[in-house]
Amino acid sequence: MRTEHAIRLKGYVWVFDQMKGFVRKPDKRERVIYLSDRSNINIIPAEVNLDEIKYVNVPKKGLLVTDGKKFSLEISEFGATR
């Protein structure tokens, strides 16, 4: 990957719900997007202990990456909306 073609963004994820139209997910996210290869990387805050990270499937919410404390990142963009 060439870093000169990367941008770092902070903001909300929007998903399409067939009943409601476009819905904004409640949590802000930070990502690095590589324009040249259409890749993106979610940023985990520095204060999160990576040894405590796990994947959890939560009914009506979808797949989460969490430390079981303060950090939680919904990674199922097409999962259930709130």
N, C-alpha and C positions, 0 to 999 in steps of 0.2 A: 504494500500500500504506500502511496505517496502522500505524505502529510500536508503538502501544499494544496491539496484538493479536499481537505477536510474542514468541516465547520462544527463548532460546538454550540448546541442549542439548549435552551431551557424553556419549558412550556408544558402545555397540556396535550394529551392524546385525545383525538376525536374518533369515534367509531360510528358506524351506521347501524342503527337498530330499525328493523322493519316496521315496528309499531310507532316508534317515536321520531324517526328520522335521525339526524346526526346528534349524538350525545357526547358531551365532554366528560372524560374520566376525571374524578375529583382530585387526584394527586398530580402535582407537578413532577416533571421528569427532566433529567438532564442526559443528553446524548451527544455522541460524536458521530457525524454522518460523513462517510467518504463518498464524494460525488462521482469519482471515476469508476467505482465498482459497485455502487448502490448498496453498500454495506452500512450498517449503523450499529453503534455500541452504546448500551445503557451504562451510565456512570453510577457506581455505588459510592456513597459518601465515605470519606476517609475515616470517620469515627466508627464505622461498622466493622466488627470483628469477622473477618472472612471465614474463620474456623466454625462460626456459628450459623453460617448461611445454609439453608435447605430449601428444597422445592416442596410446596404444599398445594394440593388440589382442594380448593374450598368450594363447596356447593354454592351455586348462584353467583359466584365471583370469578371462578376460573383458576388458572394456575398462577401461583405466587412464588416469588423468591423472597425469603424472609429470614431475619435473624431471631424471630420469636419475641423481639422487644419492640423497638421503635421503627426499624426499617422494614418496609414491605414494598415490593414492586410487582404489580400485576403484569405478567408477560403474555397473557392470552388476550391479544387485542380484539379478537372476535368472540370472546367469551361473553358471559352475561354482563349486562350493564346495570348500574344502580339507579 
